[in-house]
Amino acid sequence: MNIDNDLYDQILRVMPISCVDLIVVDDAGRVLLAKRTNEPGKGYWWFPGGRVHFLETRLEASRRKLKEECGLEAEQIVEIGTYDVIMERSDHTEKLHGITTLFYAMVGMQVNYILDSQNSEADWRLPHEWLRLDLHPFVQNGLKVFIGKYPQSIA
């Protein structure tokens, strides 16, 4: 479902966008993050995810985004929480507002991902390894919440 770019830019200026983000975890407890090539989050390591389509549930969107962005399928997806993500565009010209539901997605032994054009690179690392980097506050907080709720997943 594509929205004309001009219309989408107008929508972004007047209302929040409903999104999903996924903390994708493998059997070794590693988390997959990808470096964004477009807004929002351009240049940041970020969770796979994106916009929820009209008449699509957030769970359906999370499965679709995992497949589209990474070529992966989840064995299990669990909702962690819903958050406001308010941030500036990378060129600092305006602010963006997303309301995102963060999901934990277990992919087991599927570690070979296929990135889409929204990401320039991706990597599997343990959560504490990711937290050593300069991450966007939403990604930092999401990883910390995940560690607190699912410590057995990263053992």
N, C-alpha and C positions, 0 to 999 in steps of 0.2 A: 504494500500500500504506500504509494508515493504521494507526497504533497509537493506542489509547486514550490520552488525555493523562495520566491518572493512572498508567497502566502505564509510559508513556514517562518520566515524572518519576522513577519508581522505578528504571528501568533506568539513567538518567543518574547516579543517586546511587551505583551500585555497579560500573559498568564503562565503559570507553571506547566511543565510537561511531565506527564506520568511515565516513569521509567522503571526498569529492573536492573539490578547489578548482581553479579554472581561471584561468590568466593568459591572458585573451582579448586577442588582438592583431589589429589591422587592417593593411592594406597600408602605411599611413603610419607603422607602428611604435608606434601609440598603444595603450595598455592600458585596458580597460574595468573600472572598479571601481564597485560599487554600495554605497549606504549602507543598512545593515541596519536593519530595523524590529523584529526579534525576536531572541531568544537562539539561539545564541551570537553574540557580536559586536554586540549591539544598539547602534546609534548610531555604529558604526565604518564607514569605507570598507573594503570587503572584496571578495575575489574571488567571482565567481559559483560556486556549488557547493552541496553538501549531502550528506545521508546516502546511503550505498550500501544498496540494498534486498537482501533475502534472495534468493539465487540470481542476483544481478546482478553482472557483473564491474565492476571500477572504471572501465574504459574505457566500458562501456555506461552506467554511472552518470554519467560526465562528459558524454557526449552528451545524455543525458536532462536533466540539470540545466541545460546550456547552452540547450536548447530551452525548458524550463519557465520558467527565471528570466529569460531575455533574448530568447527568440524567434529565436535564431540557430542556425546549423548550421556546424560546423567543416569547413574544407577539409583540415585536418591536426591531429591531436592527438598530442602526444609527452609521455611521462611524464618529469617532472623529478626527483622524489624523494618520499619518504614521511617525514612529520614528526608528532611529538606536539604537539598544541596544548592546553595546559592554561591555563585562564583562569577568572576569576571572572565570575559573572553581573553584569549592569550594576548591580543593586541590592546587590552584594557579599554576598549571603546564602549562596552556596555556590560551589564550584568545578565546572567542567565539563572533561571530558577527551575530546578527539577524536583519532583517529589518521587523518590525512588524507594522501592522495596528491595532490600538486600536478602539474597538467598544463599544458603550453603548448598553447593552442588558436588556430590561425590561422583567422580568418574572412574574410580578404581584404577585399573592398570592401563587405561587409555592415556598415554602420555604424548602421543604424536598428534599435534594440533595442525590445523590448516588455517592460517590467518586470512581475514578478508581485508579489503582496502582501508578499513578504518584504523588499522594498526600497522605500525612499521616493524615491530618485533615483539616477541613475548618470551617469557622465561618461567620455569618452575623453580621456586625457592621456598624454604621453610619460612613460616610467618615471621619469626624473629630475625631472619636474614633480610626480609623485605623491610622490616621496621628500622633497620639501620640506615636506610636510604631516606632522602628528602622527598617524601610522598605528600600528596595532597592530604589535608586534614581529614577529609571524608574517608579516604582509603586507609589512612593510619587508624582512625577510629573503628572502621569496619573490621580490620584485622584484629584489633584489641578486643572488640566485642566477640568475635569468632573464637579467639583463644580462650576467653572467659567462659563462653557457653559450651565449647566443644574441645576441652583440653585433651580428651582421649583420641581425637582425630589427628593430632600432631605429635603423638607420643612415639 
